[in-house]
């Protein structure tokens, strides 16, 4: 077994990534404490061609040293915006036609593998603070 080099992985250039078709999903980071976790979200968004990341609350913004450390270049390819108030971001996304889903454990949660994904729908996935979770104002 041999690990693949970055060249062998055929990662798209920033220009090619920007021009490529995106997955109809945005990520909303609701007051994420760790800049390393924000960087990880950028890497994941790059890997899955996510449309955009919304950074809200105290979530760190590029070019933060710890974001850059874990994002490994993805802050250059993935589109992002900072909107301080997560509720404002959610309202904007709903207006644009996104179905907003909070990734949270509640008494009404649906198991990920059981969630009925609709073809041609656009989704906004809200990830909350590492300790407090998704803001109560975001939950229905």
C-alpha positions, 0 to 999 in steps of 0.5 A, spaced: 500 500 500 502 506 498 499 513 500 498 518 494 501 524 493 498 531 492 499 531 485 496 524 484 490 526 488 488 531 482 486 536 486 483 542 482 486 548 482 483 554 485 481 557 478 478 550 476 474 549 483 471 556 482 469 554 475 466 547 477 459 545 479 458 545 486 454 541 491 447 544 492 449 545 500 452 550 504 455 550 511 453 554 517 458 555 522 454 557 529 459 560 534 465 555 533 470 556 538 476 552 535 479 555 529 482 548 527 475 546 527 473 552 522 479 550 518 477 542 518 470 545 515 473 548 509 477 542 507 471 538 508 467 543 503 473 543 498 473 535 498 465 535 497 465 542 492 460 545 497 457 552 495 459 556 501 461 557 508 457 562 512 461 563 519 457 566 524 458 569 531 465 568 534 467 563 529 474 565 526 475 568 519 481 567 514 486 568 514 487 566 521 493 562 523 489 555 525 484 555 520 490 556 515 493 550 518 488 545 517 484 548 511 491 547 507 489 551 502 481 550 502 480 558 504 482 560 497 478 555 493 471 555 498 467 561 498 465 564 504 462 570 508 461 572 515 455 574 518 455 576 525 448 573 527 446 566 525 439 568 525 440 573 520 444 568 516 438 563 516 433 568 514 437 570 508 438 562 506 431 561 507 429 567 502 434 564 497 430 557 497 435 553 502 432 548 506 435 549 513 437 543 517 440 543 524 446 538 525 444 537 533 441 532 538 434 533 540 428 529 542 426 530 535 432 529 531 432 524 525 438 519 524 442 522 518 441 515 514 434 516 515 433 523 513 429 523 506 434 527 501 430 531 496 433 531 489 434 538 486 433 541 493 438 546 496 440 545 503 444 549 509 447 545 514 448 548 521 453 546 525 453 549 532 458 551 538 462 545 540 460 545 547 453 549 547 451 546 540 446 550 535 443 556 538 436 555 540 434 561 536 436 556 530 432 550 532 424 550 530 
